[in-house]
Amino acid sequence: MPYEKVCLMVAMIVTVVLSVLLGGNFAKDTPVVVIDLDNSHYSRQIIDDMNSSQYIKVTAIFNHSVEPESFFYRDKAAAVVYLPPELEKNVYTGAIAPIGVFYDNTNTALTADMKQALNEIIATENSMISGENTGGGLSLRDRNLFNPVGSTENAQTEGFLFFFGSMFFVFATIGMVPRLRMTGELEGILKNGAPWDLLLRLLPYGFSLLTSFMVGMAILRIWGDMVFSGELFSFIFIQFFYVFVVGTLSLLFGWNAANPGIASSRMILFIPGGFILGGVTSPLTHLSDWVVTLSHVFPLTWEFHFVRDIIMRGATLTDLTREIGAFFVYVGIIALIFTLKFYSTQKAARSIETTSA
């Protein structure tokens, strides 16, 4: 490794690329859903005040009772504000007027700026109300969902579990093709085999990775206070496809490496990106929309979406049909690229063999 060149390249990438990707340091336009059961002039004024804040963006308004948990799936909302019936009447008659707020606490930094903005709105309204009547006033009744105590085991520790597990899985598999090339086995596979002959070699590694995920989560659940609200079957079902796509990418990135050592260094190209941009190190609301979209080229981004939805928020597979469908498209594209790579290499090898003969 030409370290004198690599160290300068890393410095430039970290300072330029990451400063662009992670340029936001606050949750601008955090998506909020409002359940407005009062549907009055005053409740609409409260909604307008929320929309006027740079930290809040009201994405949907409902005038009937709805279960708030479903709005958090697929990171569609970071909070649900509940405006109760007779809110306007209570405000102008001096009665207590509570406003309910359900916060997504999967990442404790996700709603920090929004909480401050809501408190400022309520304080401003109460200062105006106090001049007209005494007693009562608006008050926030909040509830932190999915991670009520703000445990790091539900965010950082869990994130590191999937990050390091995936990273060492790649270390074990990314040098597979170079090893087969060095031992001469790759020539035989290319001569008479199919892509599945390589992919099947990932099975013992994949089984070990899946087992390590289960053991790690069991330790966090028993030893600590990790939340597991969803169905274990749903999560394991998704993991089969996640392990498949990470293993396939591992083979692709290591395909042309001269030896397994060189192949291992390529892990950095597709694993850490998902950890940095997948919502573990910083909330997705801190990232620009184009960065969130771009982050889905990394398999760990998909993994963290499913971890938040299935494990922490308790979503079922039917709740996530759109996200799962998009993930299957992603898996299919990676599988297609791998298949084309295998057959193009096979064709080149046979062409060389024919020429030699």
N, C-alpha and C positions, 0 to 999 in steps of 0.2 A: 504494500500500500504506500503510495507516494504521500506521506503524511504532510509534507510542507504544502502540498496543493489541497489535500482534503480538509485540513484545519481551516484554511481560508474560505473554502467553499461552504463548509458548515456554518462559519460565522456569517457569511453573506446571506445564506438561506434563512437562518434563524432570525436575523435582524430585519431582513426585507420581507420575506414571504410571510413569516408568522406575524409580523407587525401589521400586515395587511389583513390577514385572515382573522386575527384576534384584536382588531382595532377597536371594537366596542368594549367599554369597561362598565357599562350600565345597561339595564334592561329597557331599551327603548321600544315603545309600542308593544308592551306585553299584552298578548291576547286575553281578553276577558269576556265572559258570557254573562248576561244579565237576565235574571228571572224577575220580571216586573209584574207582580200581582196587583199592584195598586193602579197602574196604568193611568196616572193622573198627570196634570201639568207639572206638579212638583217632582214626581218621580222621573219624568222626562228631563227636567232641569238637572237633577242629580246625574243622570246618564250623560248629558251634554258636558257637565263639569268633568266627568271622568274622561270623556273623549278629548277634552281640551288639554289634558295633561300629556306631556311628552312620554311619560312612562306607561300609559294605558291606551289600549285600543279596543273598543267594544266591537267584537266581531259578530255577535248575535244577540237578539233580544227576544225573550219569550214571555207571553202574557198568560201562561198557564203553568201549573206545577210540573216540574221535570226533575228526574233524579240527577243530581249534579255530577256524580262520578263519571258518567259516560262522556262528558265534555272534555275530560282530561286525556282520553285515549288518543294516541298518535300525536300527543303534545299540541292538540288543537287549542287548549286554553290553559292558562296558568292559575286562573281564579274564576270562581262563579259568585257573582254578587246577587243576593236575594233581597229584593225590595218587597216587604210584606203588604198585605191589604191594609187600607186605611192609614197609610204612611202620611199622606198629606193632611188628613184630619187630625192625627196625633200631633203633628208638628205645630199646627196652627191653634190647637186647643191647649197646648202646654203639657200634653201627656208624653210619656217616654216613647220614643220612636226608634226601635232597634233595627239595624240593617245587618243581615247575615252575610258573611263572606266565607267561602270555602277555598282554602289555598292548597295548591299542589306543592307538597313539601318534599318531593323526591330529591330535589336539590335545594338546600336551604338558602342559597344565593339567588334562586330563581325569582322570588317574590319580594326581596328586601326593598327595592326601589318602589315597587308598586304599593307595598304596605305604607311606606312613608307618604306617598301621594294620596292614598285614600284617607289617611289620618289628617292630612292637611285640608282636604276637601271637607271632611266632617267638622274640623275645627273652624273653618271659614263659615260654614253654614250655621253652626251654633252661635258664632259671634253675631251674625245677622239676626238670628232668632231671638237671642237674649235681649235685643233692643225692643222687641215687640211684645214678648210675654215672659213670664218667669217660670222656672221649673221645666222639667222634661228635657227635650232636645234630642238630637240624633246621637246614637251610640253604635259602635261596631261590635258585633258578636261574631268573632272569627273562630274558625276551626281548621287546624292543619291536618290534611288528609295524607294517607299512605306512609308517612314517616313522622308521626305526631311529636316524637321527642327529639327530632333532628339528629338521629344517630348516624355517625359516620359509617357504620357497618351497612347501612342501606344505600350508600352512595359511593364514597371513596373506596372503602375496603372491598365492596362488591365489585366496583369497577376495576380495581387492581387484580382481583381474582380472575376475571375474564381476560384482562389485558395480558398478564404474565402467562396465564395458561395458553392463550393463543400464540404468544410470542415463542414459547419453548416448543409448542407443537410445530411451528414453522421451522425453528432451528433443526428439529429432528427430521423434517420431510423435504426441506427446500434443496438439500443436496442429494436427493434420491436419484435423479436423472444423471447428474455427473458421476455418482458412484457406479451406477449401472454401465455408464459409458466406459469408465476406467476398468471395470471388471470384464467387459465384453458382452454382458448380458443384454444391454440395450440393442445391440445389433440383431440379436435373435428375436427380441420383441418387435422391433420394427420390420423384420423380415416376414414374420408369420402372425403377428399379434394385432390387437386392436387397442383403442384408448383404454378400455376397461382393464386390460392387463396391467396398466400402470396404476389406475385409480384403485383397484382392489388391494394394492400394496399399502394403501393408506388406512385400511380398516383397523389394524391393531393400534395404530397411533390415534385414530379417531376415537376408538373405544376407550382408550386410556384418557384422552382429553375429556370426554363426556363424563367418565367416572370421576375425574378430578374435580370437575365443576360440581357434581352432586355431593362429593365429600366436603368440598369447601363450603358450599351453602349449608350443609347439615351442621358443620362446625359453627358457622355464624348464627344459625337458628337456635342451636342448643346452648352454645357457649355465650352468645350475645343476645341481641334483640333484633335480629334481622326480620323484616316483614316479608312473609310469603302469602300473598292474598289470592293468587291464581291457582290454576290446576297444573299439577306436575306433568300430567300427560301432554298438555298443550305446549309446555315449555320444552319437553324432551323432543316432541315432534319437530319443533322449529330447529332444535339443535342438530338434528341429523343433516338438515340442509346447510346449516351454518358450517358444520365441520367439513362437509363436502366442498363448499365453495372456498373455504380457507385452504384446504388441502390442494384443490385444483389450482388456485392462484399460486400456491407454494411451488408446485411443479412447474408452472409456467415461468415464474420469475427465476427459477434456478436452471431452466432448460439449457441455456447456452453457456453456462459457467464452465470454466476450464476444470474446476475441482470443487468439492463440497465446501471448502473454506471460503472461496470467493462467493459461492452461492449464498452462504449464511449472511454475508454482509448486506444482501439485497432485501432482507427482512424489513429494513427500515422504510422501504418504499411503499408498503401497503398495510402495515400493522399499526405503527404509532399514530398515523393520521387519523384513524378512527377513534383512538383514545383521546386525542387532543380536541377533535371536533365533534365527538359523539355525545356531548352533554354531561360528561363526568367531571372534567377539569373546570368547565365553566358552563353556565346555563345556555341553552340554545338561543334564548332571547338576547344574549350578549353578542350574538353573531349576526352578520348580515344574511338576508334571505338567500342570496346567491351562494354564500359560503355553506349554509345548511344544505342546499341542494347539491352542491359539489361534493360535500362530505360523504354522500351515499356511494361514491366509488370505492370507499373503504368498507370491508366486511364488518369490522367492529362497530361501525355506526349503526348498521342494521341490528347487530346483537344488542347494543345498549337500548335501542328503541323497544325491542321485544322484552328486555329485562325490566324496563320501567313499566311497560303496559301489562305484561302477564304476571310478573313476580310481585311488583309493588302495587299496581293499580287494580289487579284482579280481573283483567280483561280476558274474555274467552276468544277462541279462534274466530267465531262468528262476529265478534265485535271488531276484529282487525282484518276483515276480508280485503279491504283495499290495500292495506300495508303489506299483508301477506302476498297478495297478487303481484304487487310491485316487486317484492323480494324474490318471488319465483321468476319473474322476468329477468331480474339481475342474475340469479343463479343460472338461468337458461343461456344468457349471453356469455357468461364465463365458461360454461360447458361447451358452447359452440366454438368459442375461441380456442379452447384446449383441443377439441376434436380437429379443427382445421390445422392447428399447429402440429398435431401428431401425424396427420396424413400428409402434410406438406413435407415434413421431415422424412417420413417413410418413402415418399415418392423420390426425394433427393437421394436417399440411401440406395434405393433400387436402381436409380439412374447411374449412380457411381459404380454399382456392382455390375451393371450391364456393360458400361464403358470399359471396365477393367477386364471383363470376360472377352 
